Every structure is written in C-alpha cells, then in structure tokens.
Amino acid sequence: MKGHVRKRGNKWCFVVTIGKDRITGERIQKWFSGFDKERDAERAMIEKIKEINDGTYIEETDETVEQFMTRWLENKKNQVRPGTFKAYSWLIKTHLIPHLGKLEIFELKPRHLSDLYNKKLLSKISANSIKKLHSLIKDALEEGVGYGDIPRNIAQAVTPPRVKKVKFEVWNENQLKIFLDFARKDRFYVAFELAASTGMRIGEILGLRWKDIDLEGSKLSVRQAYTKADSGYEFHEPKTASGERSVALFPSTVTMLRDHYVEQEMEKESNKDFYNDHGLVIQTHIGTPLSPRNLSRSYYKILDKIDEDENIQNFPRIRFHDLRHTHATLLLKRGIHAKIVQERLGHSSITITLDTYSHVLPGLQEAALKGLGKDIFDDDSTL
C-alpha cells in the first residue's frame, strides 16, 4: 500500500489506499488530517500503512463514547445480576458519559481518562468507585478490540487513583461474647451466631436453606445469597466459584441449628394456615425470606441495648459485615492458617485474605517467633 503527505492550510495530512472496490476494482483512498508538523503526518502514515498491510486496520466511525458504552451496557444486561447492572449503569451514565460521552470513540485517548479520574472525579467519588469505573471502561474497550470495532484498548495505558485500604473495626472474644449474650433472645439470633462463627455475608446467611446444611457432618454449603435487586430482593448464586463453598461448623453451632429447626417446625405448625415455607434457615414468622435491611435493623437494636447498659462502657459499634471480619481476625489470632480463612470466607485468592487482614499478621509473626525461639533455641527474649 502507498500513501503521500501534503499540506492543507496550516495543517498537514496524508492519504493512503486502504483497499479496492470489490465491483469496480478502483482504489479506495482515505484521508487523515489534523497534524501540526510534516514529520508527525509521515509517522502516522507509516503506522497506518503498516496496519493496512498487517490486516489490523479498522475503519474509523463517528460512534461516540456514549453510544459505544451504551451498546456495551445493553449487552451486559443479561450477563450480570440486576443489582450489578444497576451499579454499572450508574457509574457509566453519571460519571463517564456527562464528561466524555460526546467524544468519538476513535478520538478517546489515555489522557482523557487520566484527566477525568484525577481532575474531575476524585473530588466527587471515592478512589474505589473510580477504580470500578475504570475496570468497566477497560472491559468495554477490550471487548471492542475483540470484535474488531476499535484497534486498541487505550484504558490499559491508564492507572486509576490509588485506593486507600478500607479500615474496619472488629470485636475481641470478650466483646463478641457480650454481643451474643445480649442477642440470645432475639428472634434472629441464629443469623448473628452464623455470621460470627462462619464469616458468612449477610446475603449468604439469608439465602441459607436447610438442604444446604449437613448437621451430621457438621458443615454447611454456601450455594446462594439473598440480596437487593431492581424490584425488591432475589436469590442468586455466588459471584465467583470460590464464593460457593463448604464451611465447617462448631459443635455449639450445630446444636443451635438443631434447636432452631425444632422451633421453626413448631412455628410452621402453629401458622400452617398462612405459612409460606421457603425452606430457609432464617425466615419470617410466615415462612417468607427476611430482607437484609430488617436483619440489620434487629442487629442495631441489640447494639442500642448494649449502649444503654450502665455496666458496659465504650462498646465498639461495628457494622453487621464486621462480624465477618471479626470471625477472620479471631481465627488468624488463634494461629489458623490464612488459607483456611480464605476458604471459609470464600475469597477468590489468598492474596485478598492476606491484604485484608495484614494488620493482624505482624503480631502473629512475633508470636510465632517467640514460640519457635523458646522451643528450638531456648530463647526467652521478647521481640
């Protein structure tokens, strides 16, 4: 393929032959303009000719970023959960399209994304939200490359703002015991103990069915979760393969579940005229699923009771999700291997577990060295 450079007004441009008409056999030429210097146009022409010869040249269109991302979103709609799709749509329609939507997709450059993240969005939304938006843009562009719609994924050249590690608070063993004692008479006590003894997420607990529990084998299987959707709530499978997992149970938890099953059967019999049994471990008095919001409401009422107790001072007011972190932290402090903790929590990799609970690990390292020094080297010194 050949081409040549020429000057038009104050700008330089070039023309290349991109192929031949299938019917007439005449050459099809394409002009590219807007270069400030002749050498810039020459370099671009050489690169374009290389793309044509390699078969990687893609005809530019006037499709905008808004049109491109909207089309990608529509394709995603049936591939992800309603709640996930809603989050995707919000990020793209609220924080990408208003700023870069009118730009043609072929004009989108790494600098556009970098400026968007650091100069416009960082003061409005969290770095974590920007990271998620960047991931969506990168995935959409990568799909566009795969389909031959665009030549390259410019998002790969952009690094979003660094995400600060989320700080969370956990209870120690004594504080956890205090909470469980106060929660003992609550209708949903079973949910609280499951959160503390298994590290399950709130949606996983509310999606747990009796058929997912093996009381004889002292274990349960996480196979679904009950979470918010476009219209109310819905059951769905775990997001990742690691999210679907088997979790060993403490003997006391097995006993609690046996007792709870008997109580639930009695309630079912008492309310049989209007009971709509869903087979869930945690459900309302008429057998329907319990929403995460209502369980959280019960949880915070228990914390309110603890706060009102004059004998308990400065009790940490942690989130329901922090029961999961409490479970993991207590296991690690007891010397349980991080791999086991990873499997119980359903993390996709041990890296996530180690990164999330890195604040616990330094103390464990010191404790391990103290024990090793005493057992092997007869060293009673402290680190």
C-alpha positions as YAML, in Angstrom:
chain: A
units: angstrom
residues:
- id: 1
  name: MET
  ca: [0.00, 0.00, 0.00]
- id: 2
  name: LYS
  ca: [1.16, 3.53, -0.76]
- id: 3
  name: GLY
  ca: [0.40, 6.98, 0.53]
- id: 4
  name: HIS
  ca: [1.59, 10.56, 0.42]
- id: 5
  name: VAL
  ca: [1.68, 13.62, 2.66]
- id: 6
  name: ARG
  ca: [0.55, 17.14, 1.78]
- id: 7
  name: LYS
  ca: [-0.20, 20.42, 3.49]
- id: 8
  name: ARG
  ca: [-3.67, 21.90, 3.67]
- id: 9
  name: GLY
  ca: [-3.78, 25.37, 5.12]
- id: 10
  name: ASN
  ca: [-1.82, 25.36, 8.37]
- id: 11
  name: LYS
  ca: [-2.14, 21.61, 8.94]
- id: 12
  name: TRP
  ca: [-0.59, 18.52, 7.42]
- id: 13
  name: CYS
  ca: [-2.49, 15.48, 6.23]
- id: 14
  name: PHE
  ca: [-1.90, 12.23, 4.39]
- id: 15
  name: VAL
  ca: [-3.79, 9.87, 2.15]
- id: 16
  name: VAL
  ca: [-3.41, 6.10, 1.90]
- id: 17
  name: THR
  ca: [-5.01, 3.38, -0.16]
- id: 18
  name: ILE
  ca: [-6.97, 1.13, 2.17]
- id: 19
  name: GLY
  ca: [-8.13, -1.37, -0.45]
- id: 20
  name: LYS
  ca: [-10.00, -1.83, -3.70]
- id: 21
  name: ASP
  ca: [-13.65, -1.68, -4.60]
- id: 22
  name: ARG
  ca: [-14.88, -5.26, -5.00]
- id: 23
  name: ILE
  ca: [-17.03, -4.38, -8.02]
- id: 24
  name: THR
  ca: [-15.08, -1.73, -9.95]
- id: 25
  name: GLY
  ca: [-11.59, -2.65, -8.80]
- id: 26
  name: GLU
  ca: [-10.81, 1.01, -8.21]
- id: 27
  name: ARG
  ca: [-8.62, 2.07, -5.31]
- id: 28
  name: ILE
  ca: [-10.31, 3.17, -2.11]
- id: 29
  name: GLN
  ca: [-8.41, 6.04, -0.51]
- id: 30
  name: LYS
  ca: [-8.70, 7.51, 2.95]
- id: 31
  name: TRP
  ca: [-7.54, 10.93, 4.13]
- id: 32
  name: PHE
  ca: [-6.22, 11.58, 7.64]
- id: 33
  name: SER
  ca: [-5.75, 15.18, 8.73]
- id: 34
  name: GLY
  ca: [-5.03, 17.48, 11.66]
- id: 35
  name: PHE
  ca: [-1.23, 17.15, 12.04]
- id: 36
  name: ASP
  ca: [0.80, 20.20, 13.09]
- id: 37
  name: LYS
  ca: [4.07, 19.02, 11.57]
- id: 38
  name: GLU
  ca: [5.01, 17.20, 8.40]
- id: 39
  name: ARG
  ca: [7.02, 14.57, 10.26]
- id: 40
  name: ASP
  ca: [4.02, 13.80, 12.51]
- id: 41
  name: ALA
  ca: [1.90, 13.15, 9.43]
- id: 42
  name: GLU
  ca: [4.64, 10.97, 7.92]
- id: 43
  name: ARG
  ca: [4.96, 8.87, 11.07]
- id: 44
  name: ALA
  ca: [1.21, 8.42, 11.28]
- id: 45
  name: MET
  ca: [1.09, 7.45, 7.60]
- id: 46
  name: ILE
  ca: [3.79, 4.81, 8.03]
- id: 47
  name: GLU
  ca: [1.92, 3.36, 11.02]
- id: 48
  name: LYS
  ca: [-1.37, 3.38, 9.11]
- id: 49
  name: ILE
  ca: [0.19, 1.63, 6.09]
- id: 50
  name: LYS
  ca: [1.63, -0.99, 8.45]
- id: 51
  name: GLU
  ca: [-1.84, -1.60, 9.92]
- id: 52
  name: ILE
  ca: [-3.29, -1.99, 6.42]
- id: 53
  name: ASN
  ca: [-0.57, -4.42, 5.36]
- id: 54
  name: ASP
  ca: [-0.88, -6.40, 8.60]
- id: 55
  name: GLY
  ca: [-4.65, -6.61, 8.30]
- id: 56
  name: THR
  ca: [-5.16, -4.78, 11.60]
- id: 57
  name: TYR
  ca: [-6.51, -1.56, 10.11]
- id: 58
  name: ILE
  ca: [-10.00, -0.70, 11.30]
- id: 59
  name: GLU
  ca: [-12.16, 1.86, 9.51]
- id: 60
  name: GLU
  ca: [-12.92, 4.73, 11.86]
- id: 61
  name: THR
  ca: [-16.54, 5.57, 12.58]
- id: 62
  name: ASP
  ca: [-18.22, 8.59, 14.16]
- id: 63
  name: GLU
  ca: [-19.62, 6.48, 17.03]
- id: 64
  name: THR
  ca: [-19.37, 8.39, 20.30]
- id: 65
  name: VAL
  ca: [-18.20, 7.18, 23.68]
- id: 66
  name: GLU
  ca: [-21.82, 7.42, 24.86]
- id: 67
  name: GLN
  ca: [-23.08, 5.24, 22.01]
- id: 68
  name: PHE
  ca: [-20.25, 2.74, 22.42]
- id: 69
  name: MET
  ca: [-20.68, 2.36, 26.20]
- id: 70
  name: THR
  ca: [-24.49, 2.28, 26.00]
- id: 71
  name: ARG
  ca: [-24.29, -0.55, 23.48]
- id: 72
  name: TRP
  ca: [-21.86, -2.41, 25.75]
- id: 73
  name: LEU
  ca: [-24.17, -1.92, 28.72]
- id: 74
  name: GLU
  ca: [-27.14, -3.35, 26.85]
- id: 75
  name: ASN
  ca: [-25.13, -6.46, 26.01]
- id: 76
  name: LYS
  ca: [-24.17, -6.80, 29.68]
- id: 77
  name: LYS
  ca: [-27.75, -6.58, 30.92]
- id: 78
  name: ASN
  ca: [-28.46, -10.30, 30.62]
- id: 79
  name: GLN
  ca: [-24.97, -11.37, 31.72]
- id: 80
  name: VAL
  ca: [-24.94, -9.92, 35.24]
- id: 81
  name: ARG
  ca: [-27.35, -9.63, 38.15]
- id: 82
  name: PRO
  ca: [-29.86, -6.75, 38.16]
- id: 83
  name: GLY
  ca: [-28.12, -5.11, 41.12]
- id: 84
  name: THR
  ca: [-24.75, -5.34, 39.42]
- id: 85
  name: PHE
  ca: [-26.16, -3.94, 36.17]
- id: 86
  name: LYS
  ca: [-27.71, -1.05, 38.07]
- id: 87
  name: ALA
  ca: [-24.31, -0.23, 39.61]
- id: 88
  name: TYR
  ca: [-22.62, -0.44, 36.19]
- id: 89
  name: SER
  ca: [-25.22, 1.88, 34.65]
- id: 90
  name: TRP
  ca: [-24.94, 4.40, 37.45]
- id: 91
  name: LEU
  ca: [-21.16, 4.69, 37.17]
- id: 92
  name: ILE
  ca: [-21.15, 4.99, 33.38]
- id: 93
  name: LYS
  ca: [-24.17, 7.27, 32.98]
- id: 94
  name: THR
  ca: [-23.35, 9.51, 35.94]
- id: 95
  name: HIS
  ca: [-19.57, 9.79, 35.84]
- id: 96
  name: LEU
  ca: [-18.38, 8.93, 32.31]
- id: 97
  name: ILE
  ca: [-20.96, 9.99, 29.74]
- id: 98
  name: PRO
  ca: [-21.53, 13.56, 31.06]
- id: 99
  name: HIS
  ca: [-17.80, 14.26, 30.67]
- id: 100
  name: LEU
  ca: [-16.64, 12.21, 27.67]
- id: 101
  name: GLY
  ca: [-19.88, 10.98, 26.10]
- id: 102
  name: LYS
  ca: [-19.81, 13.30, 23.08]
- id: 103
  name: LEU
  ca: [-16.24, 12.39, 22.20]
- id: 104
  name: GLU
  ca: [-15.89, 9.96, 19.29]
- id: 105
  name: ILE
  ca: [-14.61, 6.58, 20.45]
- id: 106
  name: PHE
  ca: [-11.71, 6.73, 17.98]
- id: 107
  name: GLU
  ca: [-10.66, 10.07, 19.47]
- id: 108
  name: LEU
  ca: [-10.56, 8.74, 23.04]
- id: 109
  name: LYS
  ca: [-7.01, 8.93, 24.41]
- id: 110
  name: PRO
  ca: [-5.40, 7.78, 27.68]
- id: 111
  name: ARG
  ca: [-5.06, 11.43, 28.72]
- id: 112
  name: HIS
  ca: [-8.84, 11.86, 28.57]
- id: 113
  name: LEU
  ca: [-9.35, 9.10, 31.14]
- id: 114
  name: SER
  ca: [-6.47, 10.21, 33.34]
- id: 115
  name: ASP
  ca: [-7.80, 13.78, 33.48]
- id: 116
  name: LEU
  ca: [-11.32, 12.52, 34.13]
- id: 117
  name: TYR
  ca: [-10.21, 10.42, 37.09]
- id: 118
  name: ASN
  ca: [-7.78, 12.82, 38.71]
- id: 119
  name: LYS
  ca: [-9.14, 16.28, 37.86]
- id: 120
  name: LYS
  ca: [-12.90, 15.77, 37.80]
- id: 121
  name: LEU
  ca: [-13.98, 12.67, 39.69]
- id: 122
  name: LEU
  ca: [-11.54, 12.27, 42.59]
- id: 123
  name: SER
  ca: [-13.14, 15.18, 44.46]
- id: 124
  name: LYS
  ca: [-16.64, 13.75, 43.94]
- id: 125
  name: ILE
  ca: [-16.46, 9.98, 44.36]
- id: 126
  name: SER
  ca: [-14.12, 7.54, 46.10]
- id: 127
  name: ALA
  ca: [-10.98, 6.15, 44.51]
- id: 128
  name: ASN
  ca: [-12.57, 2.73, 44.77]
- id: 129
  name: SER
  ca: [-15.55, 3.87, 42.66]
- id: 130
  name: ILE
  ca: [-13.16, 5.35, 40.11]
- id: 131
  name: LYS
  ca: [-11.29, 2.05, 40.02]
- id: 132
  name: LYS
  ca: [-14.56, 0.23, 39.32]
- id: 133
  name: LEU
  ca: [-15.45, 2.70, 36.56]
- id: 134
  name: HIS
  ca: [-12.02, 2.25, 35.02]
- id: 135
  name: SER
  ca: [-12.47, -1.51, 35.09]
- id: 136
  name: LEU
  ca: [-15.78, -1.18, 33.22]
- id: 137
  name: ILE
  ca: [-14.27, 1.10, 30.59]
- id: 138
  name: LYS
  ca: [-11.31, -1.23, 30.15]
- id: 139
  name: ASP
  ca: [-13.58, -4.27, 29.79]
- id: 140
  name: ALA
  ca: [-15.79, -2.48, 27.26]
- id: 141
  name: LEU
  ca: [-12.83, -1.35, 25.16]
- id: 142
  name: GLU
  ca: [-11.27, -4.81, 25.33]
- id: 143
  name: GLU
  ca: [-14.49, -6.29, 24.00]
- id: 144
  name: GLY
  ca: [-14.48, -3.67, 21.25]
- id: 145
  name: VAL
  ca: [-10.96, -4.72, 20.26]
- id: 146
  name: GLY
  ca: [-12.02, -8.35, 20.22]
- id: 147
  name: TYR
  ca: [-14.96, -7.58, 17.94]
- id: 148
  name: GLY
  ca: [-12.76, -5.52, 15.62]
- id: 149
  name: ASP
  ca: [-14.64, -2.28, 16.38]
- id: 150
  name: ILE
  ca: [-11.57, -0.40, 17.64]
- id: 151
  name: PRO
  ca: [-7.84, -1.00, 17.10]
- id: 152
  name: ARG
  ca: [-6.61, -0.92, 20.70]
- id: 153
  name: ASN
  ca: [-7.60, -0.61, 24.33]
- id: 154
  name: ILE
  ca: [-6.32, 2.80, 25.42]
- id: 155
  name: ALA
  ca: [-7.52, 2.20, 29.02]
- id: 156
  name: GLN
  ca: [-4.64, -0.25, 29.51]
- id: 157
  name: ALA
  ca: [-2.26, 2.71, 29.49]
- id: 158
  name: VAL
  ca: [-4.10, 4.45, 32.35]
- id: 159
  name: THR
  ca: [-3.60, 3.89, 36.07]
- id: 160
  name: PRO
  ca: [-6.59, 4.99, 38.17]
- id: 161
  name: PRO
  ca: [-6.04, 6.74, 41.54]
- id: 162
  name: ARG
  ca: [-4.74, 4.51, 44.29]
- id: 163
  name: VAL
  ca: [-7.43, 3.01, 46.51]
- id: 164
  name: LYS
  ca: [-6.86, 3.52, 50.20]
- id: 165
  name: LYS
  ca: [-7.35, 0.40, 52.27]
- id: 166
  name: VAL
  ca: [-10.73, 0.41, 53.98]
- id: 167
  name: LYS
  ca: [-10.40, 0.46, 57.74]
- id: 168
  name: PHE
  ca: [-12.75, -1.67, 59.79]
- id: 169
  name: GLU
  ca: [-13.16, -2.42, 63.46]
- id: 170
  name: VAL
  ca: [-13.62, -5.87, 64.98]
- id: 171
  name: TRP
  ca: [-14.55, -7.25, 68.36]
- id: 172
  name: ASN
  ca: [-12.26, -9.27, 70.57]
- id: 173
  name: GLU
  ca: [-13.50, -12.55, 72.05]
- id: 174
  name: ASN
  ca: [-14.94, -10.92, 75.16]
- id: 175
  name: GLN
  ca: [-16.82, -8.27, 73.18]
- id: 176
  name: LEU
  ca: [-18.23, -10.91, 70.83]
- id: 177
  name: LYS
  ca: [-19.47, -12.90, 73.83]
- id: 178
  name: ILE
  ca: [-21.15, -9.80, 75.23]
- id: 179
  name: PHE
  ca: [-22.95, -9.19, 71.95]
- id: 180
  name: LEU
  ca: [-24.09, -12.80, 71.60]
- id: 181
  name: ASP
  ca: [-25.35, -12.80, 75.19]
- id: 182
  name: PHE
  ca: [-27.47, -9.71, 74.50]
- id: 183
  name: ALA
  ca: [-28.67, -11.20, 71.20]
- id: 184
  name: ARG
  ca: [-29.58, -14.58, 72.69]
- id: 185
  name: LYS
  ca: [-33.31, -13.90, 72.98]
- id: 186
  name: ASP
  ca: [-33.65, -12.13, 69.64]
- id: 187
  name: ARG
  ca: [-35.73, -13.91, 67.03]
- id: 188
  name: PHE
  ca: [-32.82, -13.80, 64.60]
- id: 189
  name: TYR
  ca: [-30.07, -14.87, 66.99]
- id: 190
  name: VAL
  ca: [-29.21, -17.78, 64.69]
- id: 191
  name: ALA
  ca: [-28.22, -15.30, 61.97]
- id: 192
  name: PHE
  ca: [-25.91, -13.44, 64.33]
- id: 193
  name: GLU
  ca: [-24.17, -16.58, 65.54]
- id: 194
  name: LEU
  ca: [-23.77, -17.84, 61.96]
- id: 195
  name: ALA
  ca: [-22.14, -14.56, 60.98]
- id: 196
  name: ALA
  ca: [-19.74, -14.73, 63.91]
- id: 197
  name: SER
  ca: [-18.97, -18.45, 63.69]
- id: 198
  name: THR
  ca: [-18.72, -18.89, 59.90]
- id: 199
  name: GLY
  ca: [-17.82, -15.48, 58.47]
- id: 200
  name: MET
  ca: [-20.75, -15.68, 56.02]
- id: 201
  name: ARG
  ca: [-22.04, -12.50, 54.41]
- id: 202
  name: ILE
  ca: [-25.49, -11.24, 55.37]
- id: 203
  name: GLY
  ca: [-26.97, -12.20, 51.98]
- id: 204
  name: GLU
  ca: [-25.46, -15.68, 52.23]
- id: 205
  name: ILE
  ca: [-26.97, -16.20, 55.68]
- id: 206
  name: LEU
  ca: [-30.40, -15.08, 54.49]
- id: 207
  name: GLY
  ca: [-30.14, -17.36, 51.47]
- id: 208
  name: LEU
  ca: [-29.10, -20.41, 53.50]
- id: 209
  name: ARG
  ca: [-31.53, -23.34, 53.18]
- id: 210
  name: TRP
  ca: [-31.90, -26.35, 55.43]
- id: 211
  name: LYS
  ca: [-30.97, -28.56, 52.50]
- id: 212
  name: ASP
  ca: [-27.61, -26.74, 52.39]
- id: 213
  name: ILE
  ca: [-26.76, -27.91, 55.92]
- id: 214
  name: ASP
  ca: [-25.31, -31.29, 56.91]
- id: 215
  name: LEU
  ca: [-25.82, -31.44, 60.66]
- id: 216
  name: GLU
  ca: [-24.39, -34.95, 60.90]
- id: 217
  name: GLY
  ca: [-21.25, -33.85, 59.08]
- id: 218
  name: SER
  ca: [-21.11, -30.55, 60.98]
- id: 219
  name: LYS
  ca: [-20.87, -28.40, 57.86]
- id: 220
  name: LEU
  ca: [-22.91, -26.20, 55.59]
- id: 221
  name: SER
  ca: [-22.64, -25.25, 51.92]
- id: 222
  name: VAL
  ca: [-22.92, -21.69, 50.65]
- id: 223
  name: ARG
  ca: [-24.84, -22.01, 47.38]
- id: 224
  name: GLN
  ca: [-26.92, -18.85, 47.12]
- id: 225
  name: ALA
  ca: [-27.43, -15.38, 48.55]
- id: 226
  name: TYR
  ca: [-30.46, -13.16, 49.07]
- id: 227
  name: THR
  ca: [-29.70, -9.60, 48.01]
- id: 228
  name: LYS
  ca: [-31.29, -6.43, 46.67]
- id: 229
  name: ALA
  ca: [-32.44, -6.35, 43.05]
- id: 230
  name: ASP
  ca: [-34.32, -3.86, 40.86]
- id: 231
  name: SER
  ca: [-37.66, -4.90, 42.33]
- id: 232
  name: GLY
  ca: [-37.15, -5.93, 45.94]
- id: 233
  name: TYR
  ca: [-34.78, -8.82, 46.61]
- id: 234
  name: GLU
  ca: [-33.82, -12.02, 44.83]
- id: 235
  name: PHE
  ca: [-31.85, -15.24, 45.29]
- id: 236
  name: HIS
  ca: [-28.76, -15.76, 43.19]
- id: 237
  name: GLU
  ca: [-25.66, -17.91, 43.05]
- id: 238
  name: PRO
  ca: [-22.34, -16.63, 44.47]
- id: 239
  name: LYS
  ca: [-20.46, -14.24, 42.17]
- id: 240
  name: THR
  ca: [-17.39, -16.45, 41.91]
- id: 241
  name: ALA
  ca: [-16.63, -20.15, 42.03]
- id: 242
  name: SER
  ca: [-14.83, -19.65, 45.36]
- id: 243
  name: GLY
  ca: [-17.96, -18.00, 46.76]
- id: 244
  name: GLU
  ca: [-19.74, -21.35, 46.54]
- id: 245
  name: ARG
  ca: [-18.05, -23.21, 49.36]
- id: 246
  name: SER
  ca: [-18.29, -25.66, 52.25]
- id: 247
  name: VAL
  ca: [-17.86, -24.31, 55.79]
- id: 248
  name: ALA
  ca: [-17.19, -26.48, 58.84]
- id: 249
  name: LEU
  ca: [-19.35, -25.73, 61.89]
- id: 250
  name: PHE
  ca: [-18.52, -25.53, 65.58]
- id: 251
  name: PRO
  ca: [-20.30, -28.20, 67.70]
- id: 252
  name: SER
  ca: [-22.17, -25.44, 69.55]
- id: 253
  name: THR
  ca: [-23.41, -24.03, 66.23]
- id: 254
  name: VAL
  ca: [-24.66, -27.47, 65.19]
- id: 255
  name: THR
  ca: [-26.57, -27.76, 68.47]
- id: 256
  name: MET
  ca: [-28.03, -24.29, 67.98]
- id: 257
  name: LEU
  ca: [-29.19, -25.20, 64.47]
- id: 258
  name: ARG
  ca: [-30.83, -28.42, 65.67]
- id: 259
  name: ASP
  ca: [-32.77, -26.49, 68.31]
- id: 260
  name: HIS
  ca: [-33.70, -23.81, 65.80]
- id: 261
  name: TYR
  ca: [-35.04, -26.39, 63.36]
- id: 262
  name: VAL
  ca: [-37.37, -27.79, 66.01]
- id: 263
  name: GLU
  ca: [-38.58, -24.30, 66.93]
- id: 264
  name: GLN
  ca: [-39.18, -23.44, 63.28]
- id: 265
  name: GLU
  ca: [-41.19, -26.62, 62.73]
- id: 266
  name: MET
  ca: [-43.36, -25.73, 65.73]
- id: 267
  name: GLU
  ca: [-43.92, -22.24, 64.37]
- id: 268
  name: LYS
  ca: [-44.77, -23.69, 60.96]
- id: 269
  name: GLU
  ca: [-47.43, -25.89, 62.55]
- id: 270
  name: SER
  ca: [-48.88, -23.01, 64.56]
- id: 271
  name: ASN
  ca: [-49.13, -20.79, 61.48]
- id: 272
  name: LYS
  ca: [-49.93, -23.53, 58.95]
- id: 273
  name: ASP
  ca: [-52.98, -21.70, 57.57]
- id: 274
  name: PHE
  ca: [-50.87, -18.87, 56.20]
- id: 275
  name: TYR
  ca: [-47.30, -20.20, 56.39]
- id: 276
  name: ASN
  ca: [-45.42, -19.97, 53.06]
- id: 277
  name: ASP
  ca: [-42.36, -22.11, 53.72]
- id: 278
  name: HIS
  ca: [-39.28, -21.25, 51.64]
- id: 279
  name: GLY
  ca: [-37.07, -23.83, 53.32]
- id: 280
  name: LEU
  ca: [-34.76, -21.14, 54.67]
- id: 281
  name: VAL
  ca: [-32.91, -21.26, 57.97]
- id: 282
  name: ILE
  ca: [-33.74, -17.59, 58.56]
- id: 283
  name: GLN
  ca: [-37.25, -16.53, 57.59]
- id: 284
  name: THR
  ca: [-40.20, -14.57, 58.91]
- id: 285
  name: HIS
  ca: [-42.95, -15.97, 61.13]
- id: 286
  name: ILE
  ca: [-44.95, -16.76, 57.96]
- id: 287
  name: GLY
  ca: [-42.07, -18.53, 56.19]
- id: 288
  name: THR
  ca: [-41.05, -15.79, 53.78]
- id: 289
  name: PRO
  ca: [-37.46, -14.56, 53.23]
- id: 290
  name: LEU
  ca: [-36.13, -11.90, 55.59]
- id: 291
  name: SER
  ca: [-34.65, -8.81, 53.97]
- id: 292
  name: PRO
  ca: [-31.08, -7.74, 54.83]
- id: 293
  name: ARG
  ca: [-32.48, -4.39, 55.95]
- id: 294
  name: ASN
  ca: [-34.74, -5.96, 58.57]
- id: 295
  name: LEU
  ca: [-31.96, -8.19, 59.88]
- id: 296
  name: SER
  ca: [-29.66, -5.17, 60.14]
- id: 297
  name: ARG
  ca: [-32.39, -3.31, 62.00]
- id: 298
  name: SER
  ca: [-32.55, -6.09, 64.60]
- id: 299
  name: TYR
  ca: [-28.77, -6.11, 64.84]
- id: 300
  name: TYR
  ca: [-28.53, -2.40, 65.62]
- id: 301
  name: LYS
  ca: [-31.33, -2.64, 68.19]
- id: 302
  name: ILE
  ca: [-29.16, -5.11, 70.08]
- id: 303
  name: LEU
  ca: [-26.24, -2.68, 69.94]
- id: 304
  name: ASP
  ca: [-28.56, 0.01, 71.32]
- id: 305
  name: LYS
  ca: [-29.36, -2.23, 74.31]
- id: 306
  name: ILE
  ca: [-25.66, -2.75, 74.95]
- id: 307
  name: ASP
  ca: [-25.09, 1.01, 74.81]
- id: 308
  name: GLU
  ca: [-27.84, 1.52, 77.38]
- id: 309
  name: ASP
  ca: [-26.27, -0.92, 79.84]
- id: 310
  name: GLU
  ca: [-24.51, 1.06, 82.58]
- id: 311
  name: ASN
  ca: [-22.11, -1.81, 83.28]
- id: 312
  name: ILE
  ca: [-20.67, -1.76, 79.77]
- id: 313
  name: GLN
  ca: [-18.55, 1.20, 78.74]
- id: 314
  name: ASN
  ca: [-17.35, 2.24, 75.26]
- id: 315
  name: PHE
  ca: [-18.58, -0.88, 73.49]
- id: 316
  name: PRO
  ca: [-17.44, -0.72, 69.82]
- id: 317
  name: ARG
  ca: [-20.38, -0.13, 67.48]
- id: 318
  name: ILE
  ca: [-19.31, -2.15, 64.45]
- id: 319
  name: ARG
  ca: [-21.27, -2.96, 61.28]
- id: 320
  name: PHE
  ca: [-23.01, -6.29, 60.70]
- id: 321
  name: HIS
  ca: [-20.44, -7.05, 57.98]
- id: 322
  name: ASP
  ca: [-17.70, -6.60, 60.57]
- id: 323
  name: LEU
  ca: [-18.86, -9.84, 62.21]
- id: 324
  name: ARG
  ca: [-17.30, -11.46, 59.15]
- id: 325
  name: HIS
  ca: [-14.07, -9.57, 59.77]
- id: 326
  name: THR
  ca: [-14.25, -10.46, 63.47]
- id: 327
  name: HIS
  ca: [-14.52, -14.15, 62.59]
- id: 328
  name: ALA
  ca: [-11.49, -14.00, 60.31]
- id: 329
  name: THR
  ca: [-9.41, -11.95, 62.75]
- id: 330
  name: LEU
  ca: [-10.10, -14.27, 65.69]
- id: 331
  name: LEU
  ca: [-9.16, -17.31, 63.58]
- id: 332
  name: LEU
  ca: [-5.89, -15.73, 62.47]
- id: 333
  name: LYS
  ca: [-5.03, -14.72, 66.03]
- id: 334
  name: ARG
  ca: [-5.60, -18.32, 67.10]
- id: 335
  name: GLY
  ca: [-2.99, -19.41, 64.56]
- id: 336
  name: ILE
  ca: [-5.38, -20.77, 61.92]
- id: 337
  name: HIS
  ca: [-3.64, -20.74, 58.53]
- id: 338
  name: ALA
  ca: [-4.69, -17.92, 56.20]
- id: 339
  name: LYS
  ca: [-5.55, -20.50, 53.53]
- id: 340
  name: ILE
  ca: [-8.24, -21.94, 55.79]
- id: 341
  name: VAL
  ca: [-9.58, -18.46, 56.49]
- id: 342
  name: GLN
  ca: [-9.65, -17.77, 52.75]
- id: 343
  name: GLU
  ca: [-11.69, -20.92, 52.12]
- id: 344
  name: ARG
  ca: [-14.17, -20.13, 54.92]
- id: 345
  name: LEU
  ca: [-14.72, -16.58, 53.69]
- id: 346
  name: GLY
  ca: [-14.91, -17.53, 50.02]
- id: 347
  name: HIS
  ca: [-12.15, -15.19, 48.86]
- id: 348
  name: SER
  ca: [-11.07, -15.88, 45.28]
- id: 349
  name: SER
  ca: [-7.40, -15.83, 46.29]
- id: 350
  name: ILE
  ca: [-5.31, -15.93, 49.44]
- id: 351
  name: THR
  ca: [-3.85, -12.57, 48.37]
- id: 352
  name: ILE
  ca: [-7.19, -10.92, 49.16]
- id: 353
  name: THR
  ca: [-7.24, -12.53, 52.60]
- id: 354
  name: LEU
  ca: [-3.67, -11.53, 53.40]
- id: 355
  name: ASP
  ca: [-4.21, -7.99, 52.14]
- id: 356
  name: THR
  ca: [-7.48, -7.53, 54.03]
- id: 357
  name: TYR
  ca: [-6.10, -8.76, 57.35]
- id: 358
  name: SER
  ca: [-2.49, -7.62, 57.01]
- id: 359
  name: HIS
  ca: [-2.86, -5.57, 60.19]
- id: 360
  name: VAL
  ca: [-3.28, -8.81, 62.15]
- id: 361
  name: LEU
  ca: [-0.30, -10.64, 60.65]
- id: 362
  name: PRO
  ca: [2.64, -8.69, 62.16]
- id: 363
  name: GLY
  ca: [1.56, -9.63, 65.67]
- id: 364
  name: LEU
  ca: [1.17, -13.25, 64.61]
- id: 365
  name: GLN
  ca: [4.69, -13.25, 63.21]
- id: 366
  name: GLU
  ca: [6.09, -12.02, 66.51]
- id: 367
  name: ALA
  ca: [4.14, -14.62, 68.47]
- id: 368
  name: ALA
  ca: [5.34, -17.39, 66.16]
- id: 369
  name: LEU
  ca: [8.97, -16.36, 66.52]
- id: 370
  name: LYS
  ca: [8.67, -16.22, 70.28]
- id: 371
  name: GLY
  ca: [7.37, -19.78, 70.37]
- id: 372
  name: LEU
  ca: [9.96, -21.01, 67.87]
- id: 373
  name: GLY
  ca: [12.80, -19.29, 69.72]
- id: 374
  name: LYS
  ca: [11.79, -20.85, 73.02]
- id: 375
  name: ASP
  ca: [11.24, -24.37, 71.64]
- id: 376
  name: ILE
  ca: [14.33, -24.61, 69.44]
- id: 377
  name: PHE
  ca: [16.85, -22.04, 70.55]
- id: 378
  name: ASP
  ca: [15.91, -21.85, 74.24]
- id: 379
  name: ASP
  ca: [15.43, -18.14, 73.77]
- id: 380
  name: ASP
  ca: [13.18, -16.42, 76.31]
- id: 381
  name: SER
  ca: [13.80, -12.92, 74.99]
- id: 382
  name: THR
  ca: [10.93, -10.84, 73.69]
- id: 383
  name: LEU
  ca: [10.85, -9.21, 70.29]
...
